[in-house]
Amino acid sequence: MKFTTRYIALGLLVFAASCRESEPEKPKVTYSDSNKGKQVEARQDTSQIKIADLPIQMEGTKYLIHPIGDYRIYEGRSKAAANSSSAERVSFSVSNYNLFEITGFLQNLKFQHIDSTAIRPLTTRPVSIQTATYLNTVALKSKLQLMVYSLSDMDTNKDGRLDASDIKTLYISEISGARFTKLSGDFQELIDWNVVESKNRLYFRTIEDTNKNGEFDKDDVVKYHFVDLMAKEWKPENYDPVQ
């Protein structure tokens, strides 16, 4: 009997897993007559409690970076009583830091010069920052201290939340947070980016949902761009290596 029960349980687990795998992913863009081709503004969730991690100072810079995120509560087993029902667990960490990159799901970053008590936000608009990368190799070569960000700034799937399920975009700023500039176009999903130090250029690829089916697939158009990091104004230029 135990042998049969074990196999029934195993069968149920396999069936549940196959059901999850067969569930289609939610589209990153939901279209309606009101938002086709228009920016979809996101609203900040005021019910969440904001907290900050301890500040981070990138090597060779004079600015502290304060990651800002939500105080998170999870449901899990209590360590004090293994036989108790699910209990709340809390996390006081909102970010991770490794090798000149801050990662997480952050509401903002705040910047503070080491000789000042003033703290300024990166942006006053709702965003969900997933990565913030200091261009250390560029700084070593040209003394130009810059940060590059991948984030979501629009509720593109119209689910009422701003998170990683929305389109990811590319931004850049100075190490102080000043000149915070969007590089990728609205409704274009960031694929990847890299820096070519010999040319002081930031290259990146995006994909646009040209067939307007809410998904990014082989029928859509991949676009190629680069930005001159030494320019007074960061303006992406298009190029086509495929032609």
Residue frames relative to the residue before (quaternion, step in Angstrom):
aa qw qx qy qz dx dy dz
M 1.0000 0.0000 0.0000 0.0000 0.00 0.00 0.00
K 0.6446 0.5158 -0.3203 0.4647 3.56 0.97 -0.84
F 0.6273 0.5474 -0.3280 0.4464 3.54 1.04 -0.86
T 0.6664 0.5006 -0.2901 0.4704 3.60 0.94 -0.89
T 0.6517 0.5192 -0.3111 0.4572 3.58 0.94 -0.87
R 0.6305 0.5420 -0.3269 0.4493 3.55 1.03 -0.82
Y 0.6924 0.4733 -0.2818 0.4660 3.56 0.93 -0.87
I 0.6061 0.5350 -0.3553 0.4692 3.58 1.11 -0.63
A 0.6547 0.5090 -0.3076 0.4666 3.58 0.95 -0.90
L 0.6460 0.5160 -0.3185 0.4637 3.56 1.01 -0.87
G 0.6461 0.5274 -0.3146 0.4532 3.56 1.01 -0.82
L 0.6432 0.5199 -0.3182 0.4635 3.57 1.02 -0.78
L 0.6443 0.5176 -0.3217 0.4620 3.58 1.02 -0.79
V 0.6536 0.5037 -0.3135 0.4699 3.58 0.95 -0.85
F 0.6492 0.5190 -0.3145 0.4586 3.57 1.01 -0.86
A 0.6558 0.5080 -0.3109 0.4640 3.59 0.98 -0.87
A 0.6515 0.5124 -0.3195 0.4591 3.57 0.99 -0.82
S 0.6602 0.5035 -0.3156 0.4594 3.58 0.97 -0.84
C 0.6145 0.5409 -0.3441 0.4597 3.57 1.10 -0.66
R 0.6551 0.5072 -0.3164 0.4620 3.56 0.97 -0.86
E 0.6668 0.5096 -0.3072 0.4487 3.56 0.98 -0.85
S 0.6899 0.4884 -0.2822 0.4536 3.57 1.10 -0.71
E 0.5257 0.6269 -0.4190 0.3938 3.57 1.26 -0.27
P 0.4037 -0.7271 0.4939 0.2538 3.60 -0.72 0.99
E 0.5109 -0.6309 0.4840 0.3266 3.55 -1.10 0.69
K 0.5140 -0.6343 0.4784 0.3234 3.53 -1.09 0.73
P 0.4995 -0.6590 0.4588 0.3252 3.62 -0.89 0.81
K 0.4817 -0.6734 0.4827 0.2855 3.56 -1.12 0.69
V 0.7593 0.2418 -0.1548 0.5840 3.58 1.25 -0.37
T 0.0858 -0.7613 0.6413 0.0427 3.52 -0.95 0.94
Y 0.2117 -0.8162 0.5312 0.0821 3.54 -0.59 1.18
S 0.0519 0.7362 -0.6748 0.0077 3.47 -1.31 0.58
D 0.6917 -0.4702 0.3285 0.4388 3.57 -1.23 0.22
S 0.6842 0.5166 -0.2875 0.4271 3.58 1.13 -0.63
N 0.8010 0.3062 -0.1663 0.4868 3.62 1.08 -0.53
K 0.3857 0.7180 -0.5055 0.2830 3.63 1.15 0.17
G 0.8535 0.0578 -0.0776 0.5121 3.54 -0.64 1.18
K 0.6530 0.4894 -0.3207 0.4808 3.58 1.26 0.11
Q 0.5574 -0.6036 0.4555 0.3429 3.52 -1.19 0.58
V 0.2572 -0.7628 0.5793 0.1284 3.55 -0.95 0.97
E 0.2859 -0.7888 0.5218 0.1543 3.56 -0.31 1.25
A 0.2679 -0.7507 0.5847 0.1508 3.55 -1.07 0.79
R 0.3053 -0.7377 0.5734 0.1842 3.53 -1.19 0.60
Q 0.4572 -0.6722 0.5106 0.2801 3.53 -1.05 0.80
D 0.4066 -0.6974 0.5377 0.2433 3.56 -1.00 0.89
T 0.2249 -0.8220 0.5136 0.1000 3.58 -0.21 1.30
S 0.5714 0.6043 -0.3869 0.3982 3.62 1.22 -0.21
Q 0.6100 0.5631 -0.3486 0.4351 3.59 1.22 -0.40
I 0.3748 -0.7068 0.5576 0.2213 3.54 -1.20 0.64
K 0.2897 -0.7795 0.5346 0.1501 3.57 -0.64 1.12
I 0.0176 0.7611 -0.6484 -0.0059 3.53 -1.15 0.73
A 0.3080 -0.7420 0.5658 0.1853 3.58 -1.27 0.34
D 0.4128 -0.6510 0.5705 0.2836 3.54 -1.17 0.62
L 0.6357 -0.4901 0.4076 0.4353 3.56 -1.27 0.18
P 0.5834 -0.6389 0.3693 0.3392 3.60 -0.98 0.77
I 0.2717 -0.7324 0.6094 0.1351 3.51 -1.31 0.61
Q 0.1078 -0.7743 0.6197 0.0692 3.58 -1.02 0.82
M 0.3467 -0.7369 0.5443 0.2014 3.55 -0.59 1.17
E 0.5752 -0.6262 0.4034 0.3382 3.57 -0.94 0.91
G 0.8190 0.2370 -0.1967 0.4842 3.55 -0.90 1.01
T 0.6517 0.4940 -0.3243 0.4754 3.61 1.25 0.03
K 0.3887 -0.7169 0.5338 0.2235 3.55 -1.32 0.26
Y 0.6147 0.5381 -0.3523 0.4566 3.56 1.15 0.57
L 0.3025 -0.6968 0.6216 0.1914 3.51 -1.18 0.75
I 0.1837 -0.7683 0.6059 0.0946 3.58 -1.03 0.84
H 0.1604 -0.7932 0.5855 0.0482 3.56 -0.73 1.16
P 0.2401 -0.7716 0.5683 0.1549 3.66 -0.47 1.11
I 0.1498 -0.7902 0.5928 0.0412 3.58 -0.88 1.03
G 0.1551 0.7915 -0.5783 0.1228 3.57 -0.85 0.97
D 0.6555 -0.5095 0.3924 0.3960 3.54 -1.34 -0.25
Y 0.4571 -0.6068 0.5796 0.2948 3.50 -1.25 0.67
R 0.1427 -0.8473 0.5106 0.0332 3.58 -0.45 1.22
I 0.1518 -0.7657 0.6221 0.0615 3.54 -1.10 0.87
Y 0.1026 -0.7916 0.6016 0.0307 3.56 -0.87 1.01
E 0.3596 -0.6749 0.5828 0.2750 3.53 -1.30 0.26
G 0.2053 0.7797 -0.5673 0.1674 3.56 -0.87 0.93
R 0.6612 -0.4931 0.3773 0.4211 3.55 -1.30 -0.06
S 0.4600 -0.6824 0.4980 0.2734 3.53 -0.95 0.87
K 0.4342 -0.6984 0.5045 0.2629 3.59 -0.88 0.89
A 0.6448 0.5472 -0.3225 0.4253 3.57 1.09 -0.69
A 0.7978 0.1040 -0.0376 0.5927 3.58 1.08 -0.67
A 0.2911 -0.8064 0.4897 0.1586 3.53 -0.14 1.30
N 0.7145 0.4473 -0.2508 0.4759 3.59 1.11 -0.63
S 0.4946 0.6647 -0.4351 0.3523 3.59 1.24 0.03
S 0.6020 -0.5447 0.4327 0.3921 3.54 -1.30 0.27
S 0.7383 -0.4056 0.2782 0.4615 3.58 -1.28 0.11
A 0.1119 -0.7963 0.5938 0.0284 3.54 -0.96 0.89
E 0.5596 -0.6132 0.4417 0.3402 3.54 -1.21 0.47
R 0.0853 -0.7511 0.6520 0.0593 3.54 -1.10 0.81
V 0.2216 -0.7905 0.5601 0.1109 3.55 -0.99 0.77
S 0.1859 -0.7542 0.6177 0.1229 3.53 -1.25 0.54
F 0.2173 -0.7868 0.5683 0.1035 3.54 -0.79 1.04
S 0.6024 0.5351 -0.3639 0.4673 3.60 1.26 0.10
V 0.1450 -0.8062 0.5697 0.0666 3.57 -0.91 0.90
S 0.7975 0.2022 -0.1008 0.5595 3.61 1.23 -0.21
N 0.2348 -0.7077 0.6365 0.1974 3.50 -1.43 0.11
Y 0.1467 -0.7895 0.5910 0.0769 3.56 -1.12 0.66
N 0.1984 0.7676 -0.5881 0.1597 3.55 -0.86 0.99
L 0.8733 -0.0658 0.0292 0.4818 3.55 -0.89 1.04
F 0.7554 -0.4254 0.1916 0.4601 3.56 0.60 1.28
E 0.6892 0.4374 -0.3033 0.4916 3.62 1.13 0.42
I 0.2075 -0.7407 0.6304 0.1043 3.54 -1.03 0.96
T 0.0363 -0.8045 0.5929 -0.0001 3.58 -0.84 0.96
G 0.3387 0.7171 -0.5656 0.2262 3.54 -1.27 0.45
F 0.4311 -0.6084 0.5516 0.3739 3.52 -1.24 -0.59
L 0.0390 0.8709 -0.4778 0.1087 3.50 0.42 1.38
Q 0.4304 -0.6903 0.5224 0.2554 3.54 -1.10 0.72
N 0.7968 -0.0959 0.0934 0.5893 3.57 1.13 -0.57
L 0.2159 -0.6940 0.6515 0.2176 3.50 -1.43 0.00
K 0.1395 -0.7843 0.5980 0.0884 3.56 -1.02 0.74
F 0.2589 -0.8008 0.5355 0.0703 3.52 -0.98 1.01
Q 0.0252 -0.7959 0.6035 -0.0403 3.55 -1.02 0.90
H 0.3786 -0.7002 0.5558 0.2396 3.57 -0.78 1.01
I 0.5607 -0.6508 0.3960 0.3245 3.57 -0.95 0.86
D 0.7061 0.4222 -0.2621 0.5044 3.62 1.20 -0.40
S 0.6945 0.4422 -0.2566 0.5063 3.59 1.26 0.21
T 0.3962 -0.6904 0.5491 0.2546 3.55 -1.27 0.45
A 0.5353 0.6393 -0.3976 0.3830 3.58 1.27 -0.24
I 0.1076 -0.7748 0.6219 0.0368 3.55 -1.04 0.88
R 0.0850 -0.8121 0.5769 0.0204 3.60 -0.75 1.06
P 0.4458 -0.6965 0.4884 0.2786 3.61 -1.01 0.74
L 0.5741 -0.5691 0.4595 0.3679 3.53 -1.22 0.48
T 0.7960 -0.0613 0.0838 0.5963 3.58 0.95 -0.89
T 0.3634 -0.7092 0.5575 0.2328 3.56 -1.26 0.42
R 0.5782 0.5713 -0.3694 0.4504 3.58 1.32 0.02
P 0.5600 -0.5835 0.4482 0.3808 3.62 -1.13 0.50
V 0.1003 0.7688 -0.6246 0.0939 3.58 -0.92 0.98
S 0.2075 -0.7169 0.6398 0.1831 3.54 -1.37 0.20
I 0.1498 -0.8282 0.5385 0.0417 3.56 -0.12 1.34
Q 0.1998 -0.8037 0.5537 0.0870 3.57 -0.73 1.08
T 0.7917 -0.0091 -0.0034 0.6108 3.60 1.07 -0.70
A 0.0470 -0.7461 0.6633 0.0348 3.53 -1.23 0.67
T 0.0495 -0.8472 0.5262 -0.0541 3.56 -0.35 1.30
Y 0.2917 -0.7370 0.5868 0.1655 3.55 -0.89 0.99
L 0.3446 -0.7505 0.5301 0.1922 3.59 -0.79 1.06
N 0.1365 -0.8515 0.5038 0.0498 3.53 0.41 1.29
T 0.6703 0.5067 -0.3133 0.4426 3.61 0.90 -0.86
V 0.6183 0.5188 -0.3414 0.4816 3.59 1.10 -0.65
A 0.6493 0.5227 -0.3162 0.4530 3.58 0.97 -0.86
L 0.6577 0.5136 -0.3146 0.4524 3.60 0.95 -0.82
K 0.7163 0.4557 -0.2477 0.4668 3.58 1.05 -0.77
S 0.8403 0.1988 -0.0498 0.5019 3.57 0.80 -1.04
K 0.4366 -0.7049 0.4431 0.3409 3.60 1.33 -0.11
L 0.5011 0.6299 -0.4291 0.4099 3.58 1.28 0.22
Q 0.1562 -0.8175 0.5525 0.0450 3.58 -0.55 1.20
L 0.0878 0.8251 -0.5393 0.1435 3.55 -0.32 1.33
M 0.2264 -0.7325 0.6250 0.1466 3.52 -1.33 0.50
V 0.1470 -0.7665 0.6205 0.0769 3.58 -1.09 0.80
Y 0.1401 -0.8208 0.5535 0.0159 3.58 -0.87 1.00
S 0.1301 -0.7075 0.6804 0.1402 3.53 -1.24 0.60
L 0.1484 0.8013 -0.5505 0.1811 3.56 -0.69 1.11
S 0.3690 -0.6619 0.5917 0.2750 3.52 -1.38 0.11
D 0.0639 -0.8232 0.5642 0.0049 3.56 -0.84 1.00
M 0.7394 0.2984 -0.2082 0.5665 3.59 1.31 0.09
D 0.4125 -0.6776 0.5491 0.2630 3.58 -1.07 0.74
T 0.0548 -0.8742 0.4822 0.0162 3.54 0.56 1.21
N 0.7145 0.4146 -0.2773 0.4906 3.62 1.09 -0.51
K 0.3778 -0.7911 0.4252 0.2251 3.56 1.39 0.18
D 0.3845 0.7130 -0.4983 0.3090 3.55 0.90 0.98
G 0.5891 -0.6108 0.3516 0.3953 3.56 1.29 0.20
R 0.7061 0.3878 -0.2544 0.5351 3.58 1.29 0.03
L 0.2739 -0.7208 0.6100 0.1827 3.54 -1.26 0.48
D 0.2864 0.7586 -0.5250 0.2586 3.58 -0.31 1.27
A 0.7710 -0.3701 0.2599 0.4484 3.56 -1.32 -0.23
S 0.5676 0.5883 -0.3882 0.4256 3.61 1.24 -0.17
D 0.6234 0.5054 -0.3410 0.4895 3.58 1.28 -0.15
I 0.6953 -0.4714 0.3337 0.4278 3.55 -1.27 0.29
K 0.3191 -0.7412 0.5658 0.1694 3.57 -1.01 0.94
T 0.1044 -0.8107 0.5759 0.0120 3.56 -0.85 1.00
L 0.4147 -0.7096 0.5250 0.2210 3.56 -1.32 0.33
Y 0.0251 -0.7830 0.6210 -0.0255 3.55 -0.95 1.00
I 0.1401 -0.7630 0.6235 0.0971 3.54 -1.35 0.30
S 0.0421 0.7836 -0.6198 0.0070 3.58 -1.21 0.48
E 0.5731 -0.5136 0.4824 0.4184 3.51 -1.35 0.00
I 0.6794 -0.5001 0.3402 0.4154 3.59 -1.24 0.31
S 0.6386 0.5241 -0.3177 0.4655 3.58 1.23 -0.41
G 0.5438 -0.5981 0.4039 0.4283 3.57 1.29 -0.25
A 0.5241 0.6390 -0.4093 0.3865 3.58 1.28 -0.17
R 0.8097 0.2482 -0.2240 0.4823 3.56 -1.33 0.46
F 0.1525 0.7973 -0.5584 0.1711 3.57 0.97 0.89
T 0.0325 0.8452 -0.5179 0.1281 3.56 -0.29 1.33
K 0.3469 -0.7187 0.5650 0.2097 3.56 -0.96 0.90
L 0.2341 -0.8010 0.5421 0.0988 3.57 -0.86 1.02
S 0.7300 0.3845 -0.2403 0.5113 3.61 0.91 -0.83
G 0.5559 -0.6456 0.4252 0.3057 3.55 -1.16 0.66
D 0.6277 -0.5199 0.4159 0.4035 3.56 -1.25 0.40
F 0.8401 0.1463 -0.1523 0.4997 3.56 -1.09 0.86
Q 0.5650 0.5217 -0.4234 0.4790 3.59 1.16 0.65
E 0.3297 -0.7597 0.5352 0.1664 3.56 -0.69 1.15
L 0.4050 -0.7019 0.5353 0.2384 3.56 -0.87 1.00
I 0.2608 -0.7572 0.5808 0.1459 3.59 -0.85 1.00
D 0.7357 -0.2960 0.2276 0.5651 3.58 0.72 -1.08
W 0.1375 -0.7719 0.6130 0.0972 3.56 -1.33 0.12
N 0.0439 0.7739 -0.6314 -0.0221 3.54 -1.31 0.33
V 0.3925 -0.7091 0.5426 0.2207 3.55 -1.31 0.32
V 0.1773 -0.7380 0.6412 0.1131 3.56 -1.06 0.86
E 0.3139 -0.8098 0.4666 0.1670 3.55 -0.13 1.34
S 0.6236 0.5722 -0.3497 0.4017 3.61 1.02 -0.74
K 0.7562 0.3157 -0.1882 0.5413 3.59 1.18 -0.53
N 0.3505 -0.7466 0.4874 0.2865 3.60 1.31 -0.06
R 0.4815 0.6535 -0.4365 0.3879 3.53 0.93 0.97
L 0.2553 -0.7088 0.6358 0.1680 3.50 -1.26 0.64
Y 0.1284 -0.7898 0.5980 0.0460 3.58 -0.64 1.15
F 0.0969 0.7958 -0.5959 0.0471 3.58 -1.06 0.68
R 0.2770 -0.7427 0.5901 0.1532 3.52 -1.32 0.52
T 0.0640 -0.7700 0.6335 0.0415 3.54 -1.15 0.70
I 0.2113 -0.7431 0.6124 0.1677 3.54 -1.30 0.25
E 0.2153 -0.7866 0.5727 0.0831 3.54 -0.95 0.95
D 0.4308 -0.7003 0.5131 0.2462 3.55 -0.97 0.93
T 0.0711 -0.8664 0.4938 0.0220 3.55 0.48 1.23
N 0.7064 0.4281 -0.2827 0.4876 3.62 1.11 -0.52
K 0.3845 -0.7852 0.4275 0.2299 3.58 1.39 0.19
N 0.3963 0.7047 -0.5011 0.3086 3.59 0.90 0.93
G 0.5791 -0.6289 0.3508 0.3823 3.58 1.30 0.19
E 0.7169 0.3807 -0.2352 0.5346 3.59 1.28 -0.05
F 0.3510 -0.6998 0.5744 0.2393 3.56 -1.28 0.39
D 0.1501 0.8027 -0.5491 0.1779 3.55 -0.42 1.26
K 0.7787 -0.3795 0.2494 0.4330 3.56 -1.36 -0.11
D 0.6421 0.5339 -0.3240 0.4446 3.59 1.21 -0.39
D 0.6110 0.5471 -0.3480 0.4542 3.58 1.29 -0.11
V 0.5273 -0.6587 0.4611 0.2747 3.55 -1.31 0.29
V 0.2611 -0.7336 0.6094 0.1494 3.57 -0.91 1.01
K 0.1394 -0.7994 0.5827 0.0444 3.56 -0.87 1.01
Y 0.2433 -0.7800 0.5692 0.0912 3.56 -1.07 0.88
H 0.0095 -0.8156 0.5750 -0.0638 3.55 -0.87 1.00
F 0.0162 -0.7622 0.6410 0.0884 3.55 -1.33 0.26
V 0.2152 -0.7595 0.6058 0.0993 3.53 -1.26 0.59
D 0.3736 -0.6931 0.5729 0.2276 3.56 -1.02 0.88
L 0.3209 -0.7935 0.4876 0.1720 3.57 -0.35 1.24
M 0.6636 0.5118 -0.3042 0.4528 3.59 1.18 -0.47
A 0.5098 0.6677 -0.4151 0.3492 3.59 1.24 -0.23
K 0.5717 -0.5940 0.4456 0.3490 3.56 -1.20 0.58
E 0.7697 0.1568 -0.0895 0.6123 3.56 1.17 -0.64
W 0.3410 -0.7601 0.5201 0.1884 3.55 -0.71 1.11
K 0.0892 0.7948 -0.5892 0.1153 3.56 -0.34 1.29
P 0.3718 -0.7367 0.5145 0.2331 3.63 -0.59 1.06
E 0.1557 -0.7570 0.6279 0.0923 3.54 -1.07 0.83
N 0.3958 -0.7279 0.5180 0.2126 3.54 -1.02 0.86
Y 0.0532 0.7613 -0.6462 -0.0012 3.54 -1.20 0.56
D 0.2384 -0.7803 0.5667 0.1143 3.60 -1.19 0.48
P 0.1450 -0.8269 0.5378 0.0775 3.62 -0.11 1.23
V 0.5790 0.6157 -0.3639 0.3915 3.60 1.24 -0.28
Q 0.6249 0.5653 -0.3461 0.4125 3.58 1.00 -0.75
